Amino acid sequence: MTKTATIIDFNTDGSGKALFTNEKGKEKVLHIWNSIPGENVEYEILKKKGDKIFAIAEKISNPSPLRIEPLEYCFTSSSPWQIIDETKEDDLKKEIALLVFKNHTEIQSLLKESEVFSDKIYFRYRQKMEYHFFEDDEKLFHLGMFGRKEKGKIPIPPSALATKELNDLAVKIVDFINKVKPGRKQIKTMIVRSTGTGETIGGIFITDREAFDLKDFPFENVFVYLSDPRSPASTIQEILFTPKKTSIKENLSDLSFAHGVMSFFQVNPKIFEETLKDISNFLDTKDEVVDFYSGVGSIGLSIAKKVKSVVLVEENKEASDFGEFNIKENNIENATGINSLSEKLLDYIEKEKVIIFDPPRSGLHPKIIKTVLKTLPKKIIYLSCNIETQARDIEAFKDFYTPVFAKLYNFFPRTPHVESLVVLERKSL
C-alpha cells in the first residue's frame, strides 16, 4: 500500500527520515530511499526491523533543489546518493557524521574544524566490485544485483562507480558464462578487482564443479571457486582453478602492495593515501605499533619507516600471506605479521603500545574493547568505514581517552558512506 510522508532530515544511514505513527499510537522512524529532506513523497514499505521501517519513494511531489537525475536506473541498490547534487555531498556527509557523534562533543568540534577530504571524482573510482548473475527468460546471463524494492536479483549494467578495466573483465566473464551455458543454480557470484595502473584479477563462485569445463577456461587472471549455495556469496569451499596471475599490485606511500581476490584492500586508494599521511603525523620513532585488522598491511607497512616496530594482525589467511609477502617485497625489517583473529591476540594490546584499528563494518569485538579498557594503551588510531559502530566503540573509551584528531574522507562517492579517522590519546592517569 502506498502512503505519503514529508522528509524531515537524513537518517544516519543516508536514507530520508520521516515519522510514522502506527495503529497503536507508537511513533516509528521511516527510512525512505530515493528521498531528500524537504520533499513530500509517496512511498512503499519494503520491510520492518524493530522500530525502523524501510521504504522507497515512488513519487516526489516537490523535488528538493538538491535533486538531480541519477546516472543509473538501479541507483537505489548500488549508490543511492546519485540523486543528490555532487557539490553538496561532502557537506551532507559531514552533517550526518556530526549527528552520529552527538554524544562526543570533542569529536564534533574536531570534525567541524576540518573539511571532508575528497578528490571530487564521483564515478569510476571503485577498484573492487562483487557482482551477482541474473538469468533472463531466454536463459541469457547478465550482471546482477539484489534490488532494494524487488525480491531477488535484478539485471544491471556495469557499475558507473567501478573502473573501466574492472568492468571490462566483468563483462568478459558474463560473455564466457553465456557461451558455456551453465544452469542458473550452478553459478553464484563474482568478485573483480583492478588497480590504478589497470591490472585486473577476478574470481567466479560456482555451486557445482560440473558447471563448466575448466580445461578450456580462457582467463589467465580469474580464479574459479566452489561455494556452498547455502553459504554467504563469496564463501570458498575449494579452489577449482588457479590462474597464472594470482595477484595485483597497488603503489601507496612509495611502497608496493600485492593483494588477491579475497584480500581486503581499500576500494579508493587515491583517497586512502591522504588518510595514511594523516595517520603518520601521530607517530614517531619510539612507537611500537600493533595494526589490528591489517589486511595486506597497507596501513602498518606504510608507517613502518617512521616507527620502532609494527605487528600486523589479520584473520584472513590470504591477506595475511600477502602481508608477509609485502614485508619482504618492500624490504621492511621492523615489521612482522600474524595470521589470527584480532580478539585472540589480546596480549598485544599493551600500555605503551600504539594500537591501530581498521575493523569491518561491525566494529570492534567486545573482547578487544574490554582489553583496551584494562590495559589502556597510550594511543589508539581508529579508522572506520562505519561511523555508527565507530562512535559506539569510542563511547566506551571516552573516560580514559581524549580525541586529538578527527577527519572524514569521501572514500565512497555517490553513496551515503564515509570513512572516518579518530585519534585518541590516553588521559593522564
PLY file of the C-alpha trace (Angstrom):
ply
format ascii 1.0
element vertex 429
property float x
property float y
property float z
element edge 428
property int vertex1
property int vertex2
end_header
0.00 0.00 0.00
1.33 3.46 -0.98
1.49 6.06 1.82
2.60 9.70 1.99
5.23 11.39 4.15
7.28 14.56 4.50
11.02 14.04 4.69
12.33 15.99 7.69
16.00 15.02 7.69
18.51 12.34 6.74
18.79 9.19 8.82
22.31 8.20 9.80
22.27 5.52 7.06
21.70 8.23 4.41
18.04 7.48 3.75
15.37 10.16 4.04
13.84 10.43 7.52
10.14 10.70 8.21
7.99 9.83 11.22
5.10 7.41 11.21
2.53 6.72 13.93
1.18 3.18 13.83
-2.28 1.96 14.74
-1.19 1.57 18.38
-0.15 5.23 18.55
3.57 4.43 18.67
5.89 6.63 16.65
8.23 4.85 14.25
11.12 6.15 12.17
10.79 5.78 8.43
13.93 5.15 6.35
12.83 6.19 2.87
15.26 5.70 -0.01
15.07 7.92 -3.10
14.13 10.88 -0.92
15.77 14.11 0.24
14.85 16.37 3.21
12.07 18.82 2.40
10.35 16.56 -0.13
6.82 15.22 0.11
6.76 11.65 -1.14
4.53 8.72 -1.80
6.31 5.64 -0.52
6.03 1.89 -0.44
7.14 -0.06 2.64
9.88 -2.62 1.92
10.46 -4.19 5.34
10.23 -3.58 9.09
13.03 -4.12 11.58
12.42 -3.24 15.22
11.31 0.38 15.49
12.54 1.10 11.98
10.52 0.92 8.80
12.40 0.78 5.49
10.67 2.13 2.39
11.24 3.59 -1.06
9.76 6.77 -2.52
7.70 6.09 -5.63
6.59 9.65 -6.37
8.04 13.04 -5.43
5.57 15.94 -5.38
8.04 18.76 -4.60
11.59 17.78 -5.59
14.39 19.21 -3.48
16.75 21.76 -5.11
19.46 19.20 -4.34
17.85 16.51 -6.51
19.45 15.58 -9.84
18.83 12.79 -12.33
20.63 9.58 -11.34
23.10 8.11 -13.81
21.86 4.53 -13.26
18.34 3.13 -13.09
19.48 0.73 -10.35
20.85 3.55 -8.18
18.77 2.68 -5.09
20.63 -0.63 -4.87
24.10 0.43 -5.95
24.64 4.06 -4.93
21.51 5.74 -3.58
23.00 9.22 -3.41
23.17 9.54 -7.20
20.05 11.70 -6.81
21.94 14.35 -4.80
23.90 17.28 -6.23
27.56 16.21 -6.20
28.73 19.57 -4.90
26.68 19.09 -1.72
27.68 15.50 -0.99
30.65 16.19 1.29
28.73 18.72 3.41
25.81 16.32 3.85
28.12 13.50 4.92
29.67 15.83 7.46
26.21 16.73 8.82
25.37 13.05 9.26
28.69 12.38 10.98
28.06 15.23 13.42
24.70 13.66 14.20
26.26 10.24 14.74
28.86 11.73 17.11
26.26 13.79 19.00
27.44 12.32 22.32
31.07 13.14 21.54
31.39 16.92 21.74
35.18 16.84 21.38
35.00 14.78 18.18
32.23 17.02 16.88
34.42 20.08 17.40
37.32 18.45 15.55
35.08 17.47 12.63
33.61 20.97 12.42
37.12 22.38 12.06
38.08 20.11 9.16
36.74 19.63 5.65
35.76 16.25 4.27
38.69 15.16 2.15
37.64 14.41 -1.42
39.26 14.37 -4.84
35.87 15.28 -6.42
35.93 12.15 -8.58
32.43 10.71 -8.23
32.48 7.85 -10.74
34.94 5.22 -11.98
36.82 5.18 -8.68
35.96 1.76 -7.21
38.67 -0.86 -7.63
36.60 -3.76 -6.32
33.09 -4.98 -7.16
31.08 -8.04 -6.27
28.51 -8.86 -8.94
25.78 -11.46 -8.92
24.43 -13.20 -12.02
20.91 -12.68 -13.35
19.34 -15.12 -15.82
16.57 -13.76 -18.08
13.68 -15.67 -19.66
15.84 -16.53 -22.66
18.46 -18.20 -20.45
20.95 -15.41 -21.02
23.03 -14.27 -18.06
23.61 -10.62 -17.11
25.42 -8.80 -14.36
23.06 -8.79 -11.40
22.44 -7.16 -8.07
19.89 -7.57 -5.32
17.24 -4.91 -5.79
16.15 -2.73 -2.90
12.48 -2.98 -3.90
12.40 -6.15 -5.96
12.60 -9.61 -4.44
15.72 -11.38 -5.64
18.22 -10.14 -8.20
17.83 -7.57 -10.96
19.85 -7.19 -14.18
22.20 -4.21 -14.12
24.71 -2.54 -16.42
28.39 -2.43 -15.45
28.67 -0.16 -12.42
29.24 3.53 -13.05
31.28 3.64 -9.82
33.77 0.98 -10.91
36.88 1.44 -13.04
36.63 0.72 -16.75
39.19 -2.10 -16.52
37.27 -3.81 -13.74
34.01 -3.65 -15.68
35.66 -4.85 -18.88
36.74 -8.01 -17.05
33.26 -8.46 -15.54
31.64 -8.24 -18.98
34.11 -10.78 -20.42
33.22 -13.18 -17.60
29.50 -12.79 -18.37
30.20 -13.40 -22.07
32.05 -16.58 -21.13
29.17 -17.73 -18.90
26.72 -17.24 -21.75
28.96 -19.23 -24.05
29.27 -22.28 -21.77
25.62 -22.05 -20.58
25.69 -23.38 -17.03
22.45 -23.87 -15.13
21.03 -20.91 -13.22
21.74 -22.51 -9.86
25.25 -23.60 -10.81
26.83 -20.16 -10.59
26.65 -17.78 -7.71
28.63 -14.54 -7.92
31.92 -12.96 -8.98
34.49 -10.62 -7.48
36.58 -8.41 -9.77
39.43 -6.07 -8.81
41.61 -3.53 -10.57
44.49 -1.18 -9.81
45.39 2.39 -10.65
47.64 1.05 -13.43
44.87 -1.07 -14.97
45.81 -4.53 -13.66
42.84 -6.82 -13.08
42.07 -10.04 -11.26
38.84 -11.86 -10.53
37.08 -14.89 -9.15
33.93 -16.80 -10.14
31.99 -18.60 -7.42
30.11 -21.70 -8.61
27.97 -24.15 -6.68
28.59 -27.18 -8.90
32.03 -28.35 -10.03
30.36 -29.53 -13.26
29.07 -26.05 -14.14
31.59 -25.78 -16.99
34.72 -27.50 -18.32
37.80 -25.97 -16.72
40.06 -27.48 -19.39
39.00 -24.71 -21.77
38.79 -21.91 -19.20
40.05 -18.86 -21.14
41.16 -16.49 -18.33
44.72 -16.12 -17.04
43.67 -13.80 -14.20
40.43 -15.36 -12.89
40.04 -17.98 -10.17
37.18 -20.46 -10.07
35.91 -21.25 -6.58
33.47 -23.90 -5.40
30.98 -22.37 -2.96
28.13 -23.94 -0.99
24.85 -22.43 -2.30
23.65 -22.07 1.31
26.69 -20.04 2.38
27.30 -16.28 2.01
28.01 -15.22 -1.56
31.82 -15.23 -1.52
32.49 -18.21 0.75
35.10 -20.63 -0.62
34.91 -24.40 -0.17
37.60 -25.28 -2.68
39.73 -23.60 -5.33
38.89 -25.36 -8.60
41.09 -23.29 -10.90
44.17 -21.21 -10.12
45.16 -18.79 -12.92
48.67 -17.77 -13.94
48.10 -14.32 -12.46
47.14 -14.69 -8.81
47.62 -11.14 -7.53
47.74 -7.47 -8.47
49.83 -4.63 -7.04
48.93 -1.12 -5.93
51.50 1.58 -5.10
50.93 3.54 -1.89
53.34 5.71 0.08
56.23 4.69 -2.18
55.54 1.02 -1.40
54.08 -1.79 -3.48
51.15 -3.76 -2.05
50.29 -7.12 -3.59
46.77 -8.39 -2.90
44.43 -11.04 -4.22
40.76 -11.62 -4.93
39.86 -12.35 -1.30
42.23 -9.88 0.37
40.89 -6.74 1.97
42.18 -3.65 0.21
40.72 -0.15 0.09
38.45 0.39 -2.93
39.62 4.02 -3.37
43.42 4.12 -2.96
43.77 7.76 -4.10
41.77 8.98 -1.11
43.37 6.38 1.15
46.80 7.95 0.59
45.63 11.11 2.35
44.48 9.00 5.29
47.92 7.38 5.54
49.58 10.81 5.64
47.30 11.88 8.49
47.95 8.69 10.47
51.69 9.14 10.05
51.53 12.58 11.70
50.66 10.95 15.03
53.57 8.52 15.16
57.27 8.81 15.97
60.44 6.71 16.07
59.82 5.40 19.61
56.40 3.94 18.86
55.72 0.20 18.89
52.63 -0.27 16.74
50.12 -3.10 16.54
47.90 -2.92 13.47
44.73 -4.97 14.06
42.54 -5.98 11.09
45.59 -5.17 8.99
44.59 -6.71 5.65
47.68 -6.91 3.43
49.49 -4.34 5.59
48.53 -1.16 3.75
48.42 0.95 6.94
51.02 -0.72 9.13
53.69 -1.04 6.44
53.08 2.50 5.16
54.07 3.90 8.55
56.76 1.31 9.40
59.65 3.53 8.34
58.59 6.14 10.89
58.21 3.91 13.98
60.24 1.43 16.03
58.23 -1.68 15.12
54.97 -2.86 13.58
52.96 -6.05 14.10
50.27 -6.86 11.53
47.30 -8.87 12.82
44.95 -10.26 10.18
42.35 -13.04 10.30
42.08 -13.74 6.54
44.80 -16.22 5.55
45.19 -14.93 2.01
45.50 -11.32 3.18
47.92 -12.29 5.95
50.12 -14.18 3.48
50.18 -11.13 1.21
51.09 -9.02 4.25
54.15 -11.23 4.81
54.97 -11.02 1.11
54.68 -7.23 1.18
57.04 -7.01 4.16
59.71 -8.89 2.20
58.96 -7.24 -1.15
59.40 -3.75 0.32
62.46 -4.70 2.42
60.82 -3.70 5.69
62.88 -5.03 8.57
60.89 -3.80 11.56
57.55 -5.45 10.73
56.10 -8.90 11.36
52.76 -10.47 10.51
50.45 -12.78 12.46
47.54 -14.70 10.95
44.94 -14.66 13.71
41.61 -13.33 14.86
42.25 -9.96 16.47
40.34 -10.94 19.62
42.72 -13.89 20.12
45.80 -11.64 20.36
44.73 -9.53 23.30
48.20 -9.76 24.88
49.44 -7.44 22.15
47.28 -4.61 23.49
49.81 -3.22 25.97
50.07 0.02 27.92
52.93 1.57 25.96
51.82 0.39 22.52
50.13 2.39 19.78
47.11 0.46 18.55
45.68 0.87 15.06
42.16 -0.38 14.41
40.57 -0.65 10.95
37.78 -3.15 11.65
34.96 -4.38 9.42
31.62 -2.54 9.45
30.56 -4.43 12.59
33.24 -2.60 14.59
35.49 -3.86 17.37
34.99 -7.21 19.06
33.77 -6.76 22.69
36.85 -8.64 23.96
39.09 -6.03 22.34
37.17 -3.16 23.93
37.39 -4.86 27.33
41.14 -5.35 26.95
41.72 -1.74 25.87
39.89 -0.55 29.00
42.03 -2.88 31.13
45.46 -2.09 29.69
44.91 1.49 28.40
47.44 1.67 25.54
48.90 5.14 25.15
47.32 5.89 21.77
44.51 4.50 19.62
44.25 5.26 15.90
40.79 4.18 14.77
39.87 4.15 11.07
36.36 3.04 10.15
34.03 2.67 7.18
31.03 2.67 9.56
30.83 5.80 11.70
27.95 4.40 13.76
29.89 1.43 15.11
32.99 3.62 15.46
31.04 6.10 17.61
29.64 3.22 19.65
33.12 1.80 20.32
34.67 5.17 21.16
31.87 5.79 23.65
33.38 3.01 25.76
36.77 4.78 25.76
35.73 8.38 26.49
36.51 8.35 30.23
40.11 7.36 29.58
40.99 8.94 26.22
40.98 12.38 24.65
40.27 12.77 20.92
43.09 14.81 19.37
42.20 14.37 15.70
39.09 13.55 13.69
38.59 13.72 9.94
36.24 12.37 7.27
37.30 11.02 3.87
34.97 10.53 0.94
36.08 7.02 0.00
32.64 6.18 -1.40
31.21 8.98 -3.59
27.57 8.77 -4.70
26.79 6.60 -1.62
25.92 7.71 1.93
29.05 6.05 3.31
32.10 7.93 4.54
35.43 6.89 6.07
36.30 8.32 9.48
39.64 8.60 11.27
39.77 9.36 15.00
42.99 9.54 17.03
42.67 9.03 20.79
45.39 9.79 23.34
45.32 8.36 26.84
44.45 10.85 29.56
46.86 11.39 32.44
46.38 8.55 34.89
0 1
1 2
2 3
3 4
4 5
5 6
6 7
7 8
8 9
9 10
10 11
11 12
12 13
13 14
14 15
15 16
16 17
17 18
18 19
19 20
20 21
21 22
22 23
23 24
24 25
25 26
26 27
27 28
28 29
29 30
30 31
31 32
32 33
33 34
34 35
35 36
36 37
37 38
38 39
39 40
40 41
41 42
42 43
43 44
44 45
45 46
46 47
47 48
48 49
49 50
50 51
51 52
52 53
53 54
54 55
55 56
56 57
57 58
58 59
59 60
60 61
61 62
62 63
63 64
64 65
65 66
66 67
67 68
68 69
69 70
70 71
71 72
72 73
73 74
74 75
75 76
76 77
77 78
78 79
79 80
80 81
81 82
82 83
83 84
84 85
85 86
86 87
87 88
88 89
89 90
90 91
91 92
92 93
93 94
94 95
95 96
96 97
97 98
98 99
99 100
100 101
101 102
102 103
103 104
104 105
105 106
106 107
107 108
108 109
109 110
110 111
111 112
112 113
113 114
114 115
115 116
116 117
117 118
118 119
119 120
120 121
121 122
122 123
123 124
124 125
125 126
126 127
127 128
128 129
129 130
130 131
131 132
132 133
133 134
134 135
135 136
136 137
137 138
138 139
139 140
140 141
141 142
142 143
143 144
144 145
145 146
146 147
147 148
148 149
149 150
150 151
151 152
152 153
153 154
154 155
155 156
156 157
157 158
158 159
159 160
160 161
161 162
162 163
163 164
164 165
165 166
166 167
167 168
168 169
169 170
170 171
171 172
172 173
173 174
174 175
175 176
176 177
177 178
178 179
179 180
180 181
181 182
182 183
183 184
184 185
185 186
186 187
187 188
188 189
189 190
190 191
191 192
192 193
193 194
194 195
195 196
196 197
197 198
198 199
199 200
200 201
201 202
202 203
203 204
204 205
205 206
206 207
207 208
208 209
209 210
210 211
211 212
212 213
213 214
214 215
215 216
216 217
217 218
218 219
219 220
220 221
221 222
222 223
223 224
224 225
225 226
226 227
227 228
228 229
229 230
230 231
231 232
232 233
233 234
234 235
235 236
236 237
237 238
238 239
239 240
240 241
241 242
242 243
243 244
244 245
245 246
246 247
247 248
248 249
249 250
250 251
251 252
252 253
253 254
254 255
255 256
256 257
257 258
258 259
259 260
260 261
261 262
262 263
263 264
264 265
265 266
266 267
267 268
268 269
269 270
270 271
271 272
272 273
273 274
274 275
275 276
276 277
277 278
278 279
279 280
280 281
281 282
282 283
283 284
284 285
285 286
286 287
287 288
288 289
289 290
290 291
291 292
292 293
293 294
294 295
295 296
296 297
297 298
298 299
299 300
300 301
301 302
302 303
303 304
304 305
305 306
306 307
307 308
308 309
309 310
310 311
311 312
312 313
313 314
314 315
315 316
316 317
317 318
318 319
319 320
320 321
321 322
322 323
323 324
324 325
325 326
326 327
327 328
328 329
329 330
330 331
331 332
332 333
333 334
334 335
335 336
336 337
337 338
338 339
339 340
340 341
341 342
342 343
343 344
344 345
345 346
346 347
347 348
348 349
349 350
350 351
351 352
352 353
353 354
354 355
355 356
356 357
357 358
358 359
359 360
360 361
361 362
362 363
363 364
364 365
365 366
366 367
367 368
368 369
369 370
370 371
371 372
372 373
373 374
374 375
375 376
376 377
377 378
378 379
379 380
380 381
381 382
382 383
383 384
384 385
385 386
386 387
387 388
388 389
389 390
390 391
391 392
392 393
393 394
394 395
395 396
396 397
397 398
398 399
399 400
400 401
401 402
402 403
403 404
404 405
405 406
406 407
407 408
408 409
409 410
410 411
411 412
412 413
413 414
414 415
415 416
416 417
417 418
418 419
419 420
420 421
421 422
422 423
423 424
424 425
425 426
426 427
427 428
